[in-house]
Amino acid sequence: MKIFIIDFSRANLIAEKLNHQFKVFIEKKDGGNAYRQVAELMPDVIFVNYKDKPSHGRQTAQSIKERKKTSQIPIFFVNGDEKENEKISHIGVAITMDEIENFIPAEKKIGC
């Protein structure tokens, strides 16, 4: 299973949680790079660390959803505040860090 993480924060909390179980790809600096990489890699799931720079993560995710090739990839926004979570409801699902593994399909967890 391939997981793509968009994380503009200094910490790598999402990657640390998933890195040992899955193929994890991370973009930490540029939304445009994330947009291009997602189209190349075609990950199974995208997680956006939404705590830091929520507008950057939201814009990148919106662009990914608007692209026909990548529009069906599930996007989960992690650790955003309530006000920001309302802004992404049409793009993806807001979750907490503790909920991440619940949103990875069970069949993808085995034999990645």
N, C-alpha and C positions, 0 to 999 in steps of 0.2 A: 504494500500500500504506500502511495506517495502522498505526503502531506506538505502543503505549502503554507508558510507562516509569514505574515506581513507584520513586522514588529519594529516600530520606530523608537522604542525605549532602549535604555542602556542595558537593562537586564534581559536575559534569555529564558524567562520562566516557562513559556510554552514549549520551547525547544527542549529544555531540560526535562520536562515532564514526559515528552514523547520520543526523544531522540534514540533511545535504546530499543524501542519496539518497532519503529517504522523508518522508512526512508523520508527524511525531513529536509526540506529546502527552505531557506530563510532569505528574506530581503529586509534589510534594516535601514537602508538609506534613501531609496528612491522609489516612488510609486510607479514611475514609468518603467523602471527595470522590473518591478513586480508584475506589471501588466504584460510585458513581453515574455518573461519567464513562465508565467502561468500558461500562456498559449503554447509554449514549447514543451513544457513538462506535462501538461494536462493532469494535474494532481487529482486525487479522489476527493479531497477535502481541503478547504482553505480556512485557516484561523487568522483573525486579525486582532492583535493586541490593541485594544481600543482605549486603554487608559491614558496613554500619552499620545498626543497629536491626533485626536479623534477625527478631525476634519480630513487629514491626510489619508487615514485608513478608510474612511467613508468614501472619499472620492475615488481612491484606487479600486475599492470593491465595486463601486457603481460602474466604473469603466469595464471591469471584468464581466459584470452581469450584462452589460449592454452589447458585448461582443458575442456574436452568434456561436462561435466555436466554444466559448467558455461559459456561456450563460447557464448551463445546467449544473455546474460545479457548486455543491453546497458551501455557503460561507457562514462562519460563526464568528461573532464579535465577542471578544473575551474582556471582562472586567471594565466595561463602560459604566458611567453613572446613568441614572434613570433618564435624565434630560437628553443625553446623547443616544440612549437606547431607542427612544421614540423616533429618532431621525433615521434609523437603519431598518425599521421593520419591513420595508418593501424590498430590501436588498438581501437580508439574511436574518439570523437568529442571534439574540443576545444571550450569552451564557456566562457563568462564573468559571474561574480557573478549576474549581473542584468538579465541574460538570463536563470538562473536555472529553474524557474517555467515554462518557455516555453517548456522545454524538459521533463516534466512529463505528461504522457498521460492524456488527459482530463477526460476519464472515470475513472481514478484512483484517481482523485482529490475529487470526491464526495463519501462520506460514507466510508472513509478509516477506 
